[in-house]
Amino acid sequence: MEKVIKPNSGWMFLLFFFATLISGVALLVNHQMALGIILVVIAVFIAPGFMAIEPNSSRILNLFGTYKGTIKESGFYWTNPFYLRKNISLRGNNLETNHIKVNDKPGNPIVLGAIVTWKVEDTYKAVFEVDKYESFVNTQSEAALRKLAGMYAYDNHEDESAKVTLRDSSDEVNHRLESEISERLSIAGIKIIEARISHLAYSTEIAGAMLQRQQASAIISARSKIVEGAVGMVEMALQQLSGRDIVHLDDDKKAAMVSNLLVVLCGDRNVSPVINSGTLHQ
């Protein structure tokens, strides 16, 4: 378990280092070899203990294989020169996963990619619980992305009852992705700041067919609106013709008029007008 420590300030030991070194060199110059050598050796022993820690950085200290603690506060320090130190950054990192090919809930092959923002929260777990925590973050993020794809459909064309889809429910899907990655990376002491899907598309082998399906759905929806409007316009025309006593039509003539108006209103091409120079019954 992580143990945060604050070592001795390095400035006092820095003064002691220079005083010892200068005194030792002065004694050597004055041929007081024994005492001079001792002071120089002490100065050489002190020198490796100095360290400077930048903001949002840390040092893990080990002594002969035993974890002694983590320094997280920035500053200039002096520690036991025999400590082995490992630098761990506490800054935020961005990971852009590879675009991986997976199957969504109905089984359609899709291509997914994500951007994950993370940082080290527990230095002990990051160093001693997993091997190479950066690679661990990358692998587990892709694993969580694969699991997410199997939980939702790409869209609701095949399952109209689906309320949450990968394409339309970005906030909920991203929240679920963040939870999945956080759960997997808790063993490594990694905190997930944000996780979002950055790439979403059908796989190349079905992309053309899915595009045609989407186009067909759009055309059907547009045609339904056109027909609905055309029926209303025909009904209004018949009511106004009858109400204003402009012309009296029997059932056959009404059927012919309705047919012609629907062809004109619902057709996808411009119509060519035909002028009847005779009577209405010709």
Buried (B, 14 or more C-beta within 10 A) or exposed (E): EBEEBEBEEBEEBBEBBEEBBEBBBEBBEEEEEEEBEEBBEBBBEBBBBBBEBEEEBBBBBBEEEEBBBBBBEEBEBBBEEEBEBEEBEBEEBEBEBEEBBBBBBEEBBBBBBBBBBBBBBBBBBBBBBBEEBBEBBBEBBBBBBBBBBEBBBBBBBBEEEBEEBBBBBEEEBBEBBBBBBBEBBBBBBBBBEEBBBEBBBBBEEEBEEBEEBEEEEEEEEEEEEBEEEBBEBBEEEBEEBEEEEEEEBEEEEBEEBBEEBBEBBEEEEEEEEEEEEEEEEE
